Amino acid sequence: MIRKNTSTLSRWKKAAVHLFPVPALAVYIAFIVVPIVTAFGYSLYDWKGMNKGEFIGLGNFKTLFTMEPFNTMFWRAFGHNLYLFAFKMIILNGLSFILAYIIYTKIRGAGFFKIAFFLPRLLSVIVVGFLWKMMLNPNNGIVNVFLKKVGLSDWTMPWLGDTRTALSSIATANVWFDLGFFVLLFLAGLQSMSSEVIEAAKMDGAIGIRLFRSIILPLIKPSLMIIVVLTFIHSFEAFELVYAMEGSSGAPVYSTDLLAVYFYRIAFGGSSADVVAVGLGSALAVVLFFIIALLSSLSLFVFRKEEA
């Protein structure tokens, strides 16, 4: 009898284990799945302000891709997202790997550097945006003041007010904010490598670029896969930093307009007229979701195929 009760209790415990993911699953459904499904539903209707109109099918998507000024602004914002992704892939990930490799070599004060690089990540994105906006102020910002002090007055400019430098300035602030997080990702990949393999490769004459290309890069490919996908997702979800530094208008002259910023302006701040276009904004949100989902999945597929 005791054995039977113990067996029943054991089965109940095993069954109870499957209940632990339920709260997280409920939160995921409530805040991720439901908004996505709702946005897709909203995109199929003609909205009059905040009032749902008649069913128009894919009419909002057709407007987004074929009618001015929506199609022009969409592709311009899409190009800016691609630029931000390329900027972060080259500058952010390149710098992150170099710093992670220096820490990996166990230089003196490695623990301090890990904390120092990660500290900006603990700040609010809005705080970071206002901080960099003050630093890039054309009159008394630290960047222009420093350039004047070292005799480079010709290099001073309104960094956030010039269409040539505004997006790059925001991307630089984004790199500063994300640096510590990506350093830790690269460091995790480097620390997962077998030290025996590295030492054997060095004894066989693999040093410098050859060591990186033939040994280190293949060994950290799983971490690199995660880093590329996260970089892409962060680049196409970017909103808070742009909003804090330039607002939702894409100033100056739409040079900092990203897809998320454009969505916010359409759905909550008006489109070509001073009205809220819920249906069109929902269509843009659905398109943005599929861009991120499809290209992220494609990246994972390519990396896993190469790894195999």
Stockholm file with secondary structure:
# STOCKHOLM 1.0

chainA/1-308         MIRKNTSTLSRWKKAAVHLFPVPALAVYIAFIVVPIVTAFGYSLYDWKGMNKGEFIGLGNFKTLFTMEPFNTMFWRAFGHNLYLFAFKMIILNGLSFILAYIIYTKIRGAGFFKIAFFLPRLLSVIVVGFLWKMMLNPNNGIVNVFLKKVGLSDWTMPWLGDTRTALSSIATANVWFDLGFFVLLFLAGLQSMSSEVIEAAKMDGAIGIRLFRSIILPLIKPSLMIIVVLTFIHSFEAFELVYAMEGSSGAPVYSTDLLAVYFYRIAFGGSSADVVAVGLGSALAVVLFFIIALLSSLSLFVFRKEEA
#=GR chainA/1-308 SS CHHHHHHHHHHHHHHHHTTTHHHHHHHHIIIIIHHHHHHHHHTTEEEETTEEEEECTTHHHHHHHHSTTHHHHHHHHHHHHHHHHHHIIIIIHHHHHHHHHHHHTTCTTHHHHHHHHHGGGGSCHHHHHHHHHHHTCTTTCHHHHHHHHTTCGGGCCCTTTSTTTHHHHHHHHHHHHHHHHHHHHHHHHHHTSCHHHHHHHHHTTCCHHHHIIIIIHHHTHHHHHHHHHHHHHHHHHCCHHHHHHHTTTTSSTTTTCCHHHHHHHHHHHCSSSSSCCHHHHHHHHHHHHHHHHHHHHHHHHHHHHHHC
#=GC SS_cons         CHHHHHHHHHHHHHHHHTTTHHHHHHHHIIIIIHHHHHHHHHTTEEEETTEEEEECTTHHHHHHHHSTTHHHHHHHHHHHHHHHHHHIIIIIHHHHHHHHHHHHTTCTTHHHHHHHHHGGGGSCHHHHHHHHHHHTCTTTCHHHHHHHHTTCGGGCCCTTTSTTTHHHHHHHHHHHHHHHHHHHHHHHHHHTSCHHHHHHHHHTTCCHHHHIIIIIHHHTHHHHHHHHHHHHHHHHHCCHHHHHHHTTTTSSTTTTCCHHHHHHHHHHHCSSSSSCCHHHHHHHHHHHHHHHHHHHHHHHHHHHHHHC
//
